[in-house]
Amino acid sequence: MTSKGHKRHADILKPTLGNYARNEWAIVGTNCENIKSLAQVVFKELSSQYSCAYIDTKHIDEKTEPLTKFDSGIQIDFLNCINYQQVKYNATFNSFQNKELFNACDIVLANGNHHEAKAQIVVIDEKKKTSLQKRFTQLNNIKLILLKDTENDIFSFIKELLPENNSIPVIQFNDIDKIISFFKNELLSAKPELNGLILAGGKSIRLGKDKSKINWHGKEQRYYIADLLKQSCKNAYISCREEQKNEIDSSYSIIPDSFTGLGPYGAILSALREQPDKAWLIVACDLPLVKKNTIELLINNRNCSSLATTFKSPHDGMPEPLITIWEPKSYAILLSFLAQGISCPRKVLMNNNTHIIEPNNPEELLNVNTVDDLKNVNDYM
């Protein structure tokens, strides 16, 4: 029993997911073969740019040959092949595991005869009219209507589900070009907005003074970077420790660390926790040479299908974690690495699908941690 006004669970903003992923559609209204063939055509066109997934159900209950032969039952049977890996999972996935499994996918298509999704593509096929009518209550977010035959009209019970000012496109089932255009437009409109985050919560122990307060450009560095990011991002925030909140100019938005003691890793997680549907351009305050052109180069080369977009470090050729765009899908991955005792952003970038680009001006990625670094950077100022 809980007392009046007491909350059993913390208020945490949830990412906008469906049953499986952020962008998912159930194709319903025709036979399974038509659904699968349509999905195959869509994936053929989109898979070079987007991570795709298909969900279906096997119709016959058959005893499949295990990947490896064991006398006793096992839960996971994993086969590592030359060009792919195959997993047989001998248990039932729940809704939470589904979201983990499909987290990296940009587009998920499901056979709507067996699986529901947060959006639907309805096929008007006279042969499956009765079957479609039985799924009436599942059709709560129709995004596209496909006419299987040219003489078909939209069923009256489907018309009842359409909004008053109906703008849902109606396309012939075999008009592949228009169907592909529909998906491209949907994915483009679903592109996560980009926020900026300035990492200014460090204690600068090696340098001996607060790096975020150094005046290289006529103002404190944290404000200089924030003003740069405001020009290119939806919003810009300064990441700080809880005790720093009151010292930051009130005209700048802040995100205090809610994952404490983790350095930049905690700052990134804190931002994603605050707004999990946004992408975050992270820039450390100890990059005094970074300019607008370098930030715009990163944004213009952003790959939303990747976990992150970053620069190749001129120092060691590795991904540069101090100036990186983290996509919303990175939130679950960062948490999973943390659960394994890893709090290094670079390790996450190195061990995932990261889009890495060459900087036009490598010197802009020089960071200041020590007095010697400070002298080195001053030579470029």
C-alpha positions in Angstrom: 0.0 0.0 0.0 1.4 3.4 -1.0 0.5 6.7 0.8 -1.5 9.3 -1.0 0.6 11.3 -3.4 3.4 8.8 -3.3 4.7 7.6 -6.7 5.8 4.1 -6.9 8.0 4.7 -10.0 10.0 7.6 -11.2 8.7 9.8 -14.1 10.9 9.0 -17.1 10.1 10.2 -20.6 9.6 7.1 -22.8 10.8 7.1 -26.4 8.1 6.9 -29.0 8.2 3.3 -30.0 5.7 0.9 -31.5 5.6 -2.8 -30.8 9.0 -3.2 -32.3 10.6 0.0 -33.4 10.1 3.7 -34.1 9.0 3.2 -37.7 6.8 0.2 -38.3 3.9 -0.8 -40.5 1.7 -3.8 -40.6 0.6 -4.8 -44.1 -2.9 -6.2 -44.0 -5.7 -7.0 -46.3 -4.2 -9.5 -48.7 -2.7 -13.0 -48.6 0.7 -13.7 -46.9 2.5 -14.3 -50.2 1.5 -10.8 -51.5 2.5 -9.2 -48.3 5.9 -10.9 -48.3 6.6 -10.1 -52.0 5.7 -6.4 -51.4 8.1 -6.3 -48.4 10.8 -7.8 -50.5 10.5 -5.1 -53.2 10.5 -2.3 -50.6 13.6 -3.7 -48.9 15.4 -4.1 -52.2 15.0 -0.4 -52.8 15.6 0.8 -49.2 18.1 -1.5 -47.6 21.2 0.2 -49.0 20.3 3.3 -47.0 18.2 2.0 -44.1 18.3 -0.9 -41.7 15.3 -3.1 -42.5 13.4 -5.9 -40.7 10.5 -8.2 -41.5 8.1 -9.9 -39.1 6.0 -12.9 -40.0 4.7 -16.2 -38.6 5.3 -19.7 -39.9 2.0 -21.3 -40.8 2.8 -24.9 -40.1 3.9 -26.3 -36.8 6.9 -28.4 -37.7 9.9 -29.6 -35.8 12.8 -27.8 -37.3 16.3 -29.2 -37.4 18.5 -27.5 -34.7 21.5 -25.4 -35.8 23.7 -27.7 -33.8 22.7 -31.1 -32.4 22.4 -31.5 -28.7 20.8 -34.4 -26.7 19.1 -31.9 -24.3 17.3 -28.7 -24.9 19.1 -25.4 -24.9 17.6 -21.9 -24.9 20.0 -20.3 -27.5 21.6 -22.0 -30.5 24.1 -19.7 -32.1 25.9 -20.4 -35.4 28.7 -18.2 -36.5 29.1 -18.5 -40.3 31.5 -16.8 -42.7 29.1 -14.2 -43.9 26.4 -14.1 -41.3 25.3 -15.3 -37.9 22.2 -17.3 -37.2 20.4 -17.6 -33.9 17.7 -20.0 -32.8 16.0 -18.8 -29.7 14.0 -21.5 -27.9 11.8 -19.2 -25.8 9.2 -16.5 -26.2 10.1 -12.9 -26.8 8.1 -10.4 -24.7 7.3 -6.9 -25.8 10.4 -5.4 -24.1 12.7 -7.9 -25.7 11.1 -7.2 -29.1 12.1 -3.5 -28.7 15.6 -4.4 -27.8 15.9 -6.8 -30.8 14.6 -4.2 -33.3 16.2 -1.1 -31.8 18.7 -0.5 -34.6 16.1 -0.9 -37.4 14.9 2.1 -39.3 12.0 0.4 -41.0 10.0 -2.7 -39.8 7.3 -4.3 -42.0 5.1 -6.9 -40.4 2.7 -9.4 -41.9 -0.5 -7.8 -40.6 -2.4 -11.1 -40.9 -0.4 -12.3 -37.8 1.2 -9.2 -36.2 0.1 -5.7 -35.3 2.1 -2.5 -35.6 1.5 1.1 -34.7 0.8 2.0 -38.3 -1.0 0.1 -41.0 -0.9 -0.3 -44.8 -4.2 -1.6 -46.0 -4.5 -3.6 -49.2 -8.0 -3.5 -50.8 -8.3 -7.1 -52.1 -11.7 -8.5 -52.7 -10.6 -12.0 -51.9 -9.6 -11.0 -48.4 -12.4 -8.6 -47.6 -14.0 -10.7 -44.9 -10.6 -11.4 -43.3 -9.8 -7.7 -43.3 -13.1 -6.8 -41.7 -12.3 -9.1 -38.8 -9.3 -6.9 -38.1 -11.3 -3.7 -38.0 -10.3 -2.8 -34.5 -6.6 -3.2 -35.3 -6.8 -0.5 -38.0 -6.2 2.5 -35.8 -3.5 4.3 -37.7 -3.9 3.7 -41.5 -1.1 5.4 -43.4 -1.4 4.0 -46.9 -4.1 2.2 -49.0 -3.1 -0.1 -51.8 -5.6 -1.2 -54.5 -4.9 -4.8 -55.4 -7.0 -4.6 -58.6 -7.7 -1.5 -60.7 -11.4 -1.9 -60.5 -11.4 -2.0 -56.6 -13.0 0.7 -54.6 -12.1 1.3 -50.9 -14.4 -0.8 -48.7 -17.0 1.1 -46.8 -15.9 -0.1 -43.4 -12.4 1.2 -44.3 -13.8 4.6 -45.3 -15.3 4.8 -41.8 -11.9 4.7 -40.3 -10.4 7.5 -42.4 -10.2 11.0 -41.0 -12.6 13.7 -42.1 -10.0 15.6 -44.1 -8.6 12.4 -45.6 -5.1 12.8 -47.0 -4.1 9.2 -46.9 -2.6 8.2 -50.2 -4.3 5.6 -52.4 -1.9 3.7 -54.7 -2.2 0.7 -57.0 -0.6 -2.4 -55.4 1.8 -2.8 -58.4 2.8 0.8 -58.6 6.2 0.2 -56.9 7.7 3.6 -57.6 4.9 5.4 -55.8 5.0 2.9 -52.9 8.8 3.4 -52.5 8.3 7.2 -52.6 5.7 6.8 -49.8 8.2 5.0 -47.6 11.0 7.5 -48.4 8.8 10.4 -47.5 7.7 8.7 -44.3 11.3 8.0 -43.2 12.4 11.5 -44.1 9.6 13.0 -42.1 10.5 10.7 -39.2 14.1 11.9 -39.1 14.8 12.8 -35.5 15.3 16.5 -34.7 18.9 17.4 -33.7 19.7 19.1 -30.4 23.1 20.3 -29.4 24.8 19.5 -26.1 28.0 21.2 -24.8 30.0 19.0 -22.4 30.9 21.4 -19.6 30.6 19.3 -16.5 34.2 18.2 -16.1 36.4 19.2 -13.2 39.5 20.0 -15.4 41.8 18.5 -12.8 44.7 18.0 -15.2 44.6 21.6 -16.5 44.1 23.1 -13.1 41.3 25.5 -14.1 37.8 25.1 -15.5 38.1 24.6 -19.3 34.5 25.7 -19.9 35.2 29.2 -18.5 38.3 29.9 -20.6 37.8 32.9 -22.9 39.2 32.1 -26.3 36.6 33.9 -28.4 35.4 36.9 -26.4 33.2 34.8 -24.1 33.4 31.7 -21.9 34.0 28.6 -24.1 30.8 26.9 -23.0 28.8 29.9 -24.2 30.8 30.2 -27.4 30.1 26.5 -28.3 26.4 26.9 -27.3 26.0 29.9 -29.6 27.6 27.9 -32.4 25.2 25.0 -31.9 22.2 27.3 -31.7 22.8 28.2 -35.4 22.6 24.6 -36.6 20.5 22.6 -34.0 16.9 22.8 -32.9 17.9 23.6 -29.4 21.3 23.8 -27.6 21.9 22.8 -23.9 24.9 23.1 -21.6 25.6 19.9 -19.7 26.7 20.4 -16.2 27.0 18.9 -12.7 24.2 19.6 -10.3 26.3 22.0 -8.3 27.1 24.1 -11.4 23.5 24.9 -12.3 23.3 28.3 -10.6 26.5 29.6 -12.0 25.4 29.2 -15.7 23.9 32.3 -17.4 20.1 31.9 -17.2 19.8 32.7 -21.0 21.3 29.3 -21.7 19.4 26.1 -21.3 21.0 23.4 -19.2 20.8 19.6 -18.6 22.3 18.6 -15.3 23.8 15.2 -15.1 21.3 12.6 -13.9 23.9 9.8 -14.5 26.5 11.0 -12.1 30.2 10.0 -11.9 30.4 8.9 -15.5 32.0 11.9 -17.2 30.9 12.5 -20.8 29.2 9.2 -20.9 26.8 10.3 -18.2 26.2 13.6 -19.9 25.2 11.9 -23.1 22.9 9.5 -21.3 21.4 12.4 -19.3 20.5 14.2 -22.5 19.0 11.1 -24.1 17.0 10.5 -20.9 15.7 14.0 -21.0 14.6 13.8 -24.7 14.9 10.2 -26.0 13.3 10.9 -29.4 15.9 13.6 -30.3 19.4 13.1 -31.8 22.2 14.9 -29.9 25.2 16.6 -31.3 27.7 16.4 -28.5 30.6 18.9 -28.5 33.1 19.1 -25.7 34.0 22.5 -24.3 37.7 21.7 -24.6 37.7 22.0 -28.4 38.7 25.7 -28.7 39.5 25.6 -32.4 36.2 24.1 -33.6 34.3 26.4 -36.0 30.9 26.5 -37.6 32.0 24.9 -40.8 33.3 21.8 -39.0 30.0 21.4 -37.1 28.0 21.8 -40.4 30.3 19.3 -42.1 29.3 16.7 -39.4 25.6 17.6 -39.7 25.6 17.5 -43.5 27.1 14.0 -43.4 24.8 12.7 -40.7 23.7 9.1 -41.3 20.5 8.6 -39.3 20.6 4.9 -39.9 23.9 4.6 -38.0 24.2 4.6 -34.2 26.2 7.8 -34.5 28.1 10.1 -36.9 31.5 11.3 -35.9 34.9 12.3 -37.2 38.0 10.2 -37.6 40.5 11.5 -35.0 43.6 13.1 -36.5 45.5 11.9 -33.4 45.0 8.2 -33.6 42.6 7.5 -36.5 39.9 6.3 -34.1 36.3 7.7 -33.9 36.3 11.0 -32.1 33.8 10.9 -29.1 34.1 14.6 -28.2 32.2 15.8 -31.3 29.6 13.3 -32.3 25.9 13.0 -33.4 24.2 10.3 -31.3 20.9 9.1 -32.8 18.0 8.1 -30.5 18.7 4.4 -31.1 22.0 4.9 -29.2 20.2 5.3 -25.9 19.5 1.6 -25.5 23.1 0.7 -26.7 24.8 3.1 -24.3 22.7 1.7 -21.4 23.6 -1.9 -22.4 27.3 -1.1 -22.5 27.0 0.6 -19.1 25.4 -2.6 -17.8 28.5 -4.4 -18.8 30.7 -2.0 -16.8 31.8 0.1 -19.8 31.5 3.9 -19.7 33.7 4.9 -22.6 31.9 6.6 -25.5 34.7 5.7 -27.9 34.3 2.0 -27.2 30.6 2.2 -28.1 31.4 4.0 -31.3 34.1 1.4 -32.2 31.8 -1.6 -31.6 28.7 -0.4 -33.4 27.5 0.8 -36.7 29.1 4.3 -36.6 29.4 6.6 -39.6 32.9 8.1 -39.6 34.0 11.0 -41.8 37.3 12.8 -42.4 37.6 16.3 -40.9 38.4 19.1 -43.4 40.4 20.9 -40.7 41.9 18.3 -38.4 43.4 20.9 -36.1 39.9 21.9 -35.0 39.6 18.6 -33.2 42.6 19.3 -30.9 41.4 19.2 -27.3 42.9 20.8 -24.2 43.4 18.7 -21.1 46.8 19.8 -19.9 49.0 22.9 -19.7 51.0 21.6 -22.7 47.8 21.1 -24.7 46.9 24.7 -23.9 50.2 26.0 -25.2 49.8 23.9 -28.3 46.4 25.2 -29.1 47.4 28.8 -28.4 49.8 28.4 -31.4 46.8 28.1 -33.7 44.8 31.0 -32.2 
